[in-house]
Amino acid sequence: MRHRVLVVDDDRQSLDFLRKLLEREGYDVEIALQGPEAVLSATDNRPHLILSDVAMPGMGGFSLCRVLRGDRRTAGIPVILMSGVQRAEAEQAQGIEQGADDYVLKPFTPRLLMAKVRAVLRRYETAPDSREILRAHGLTLDIPARTATRGKDRIALTRKEFDLLAAFVRKPERVLSVPFLLETVWGYDTAEYNDPHTVETHVSSLRRKLGPKFARKLVSVPGLGYRLDR
């Protein structure tokens, strides 16, 4: 099956470059110059993936993610954000928290971008159909519903945060290496992409959202990875 990718960017030169790159790799490509146009295209055509610039007039990439995630028709479409302007860690974290599946800094190499595209598509295609319920440190993770709760309170986690937390809960007291997490949570081929900053950013976000007691249990093991203590 040929995957359909919707590319959103107000720069026509960037659109043309990305369209040619994706088509050369065997993808069907749709384009949109503005956020509202992208919302209509996503709603009508249901692409397998959306690749969107962040800094666009009117509805930027962050706003686009919020709109897509708020509509049940488009909530399940993965999104990769791209930015050459909003490069700070806090801005990348904001994009992930708005619902993006990945964040790519410009300028990027075609190899890196395609590795991320393949990883996101592969992860969605192989998502497990499970009735699994996980529990640890007062948290309950409903895997099929993708919800994390503490008592009656639901904890707002991004997709990657939820998947990362589930990986730790499934393997308590074991050191999970950065390459292992990049492969199992992000779906990356670590021969193509092996940046520990991706994992570090999401671990920091988990610690912040789940509170100091949990943060003390999620231990950094220098040079190796991370471990969730009981």
Buried (B, 14 or more C-beta within 10 A) or exposed (E): EEBBBBBBBBBEEBBEBBBEBBEEBEBBBBBBBBBBBBBEBBBEEEBBBBBBBBBBEEBBBBBBBEBBBEEEEBEEBBBBBBBBEBEEEEBBBBBBBBBBBBBBBBEBEEEBBBBBBBBBBBBBEEBEEEEEEBEBBEBBBBBEEEBBBBEEEEBEBBBBBBBBBBBBBBBEEEEBBBBBBBBBBBBBEBEEBEEEEBBBBBBBBBBEBBEEEBBEBBEEEEEEBBBBEE
